[in-house]
Amino acid sequence: MSVNMQCAAVDGRSHTGVTVMNTQELVETLRNLTLAQAAALNAGLAETLHIDALGLQMGASQHSAPTPVSQVCAQTEFDVELTSMGPNKIAVISALRQATGLALGEAKAVVEAAPKLVREAISKEEADALRAKLEAAGAVITVR
C-alpha cells in the first residue's frame, strides 16, 4: 500500500521545503533514525498527539483498528458555556448567581453577553451540576 504523505524532516536538520514520501519511504526513514532522533521524535509525538510512540506494542496486527483519541486520553477539565439565556432571563441570572457566587451586575452582564463561558477548566461533576442548575432555569448550556 502506498499513501502519499507530507512529512517535515525528523532528522534534526533544517529544511526549507516539505518532503513528499510514500509509506515505505517513511518507514525506511524512521528505521534509519538514531536513538537520539527516535527519542526526539517520541517526545514530539507525546507532546503533540499525547501518545508515547516508543511505548506502543510491537508486532500488532497491520489490520487492527487504531484506538480513538477519546479512549487514549480522557478529558478531565470542562468548560461550561451559556449558549442562550432562554425565555426567562431573571431566573437564569438568579441561578447563575447562586451557582457561581457572582454579584447581580456581573451575572446580568454574563447572561446578556451569551454565548459566554461561565466556568472554565472544572471537573465533570461540577460542570454537570452547573449545567443542571442553569438548564432548570431555562438557559441553553454547552459543556465542552
Secondary structure, 3 states (H helix, E strand, C coil): CCCCEEECCCCCCCCCCCEEECHHHHHHHHHCCCHHHHHHHHHHHHHHHCCCHHHCCCCCCCCCCCCCHHHHCCCCCEEEEEEECCCCHHHHHHHHHHHHCCCHHHHHHHHHCCCEEEEEEECHHHHHHHHHHHHHCCCEEEEC
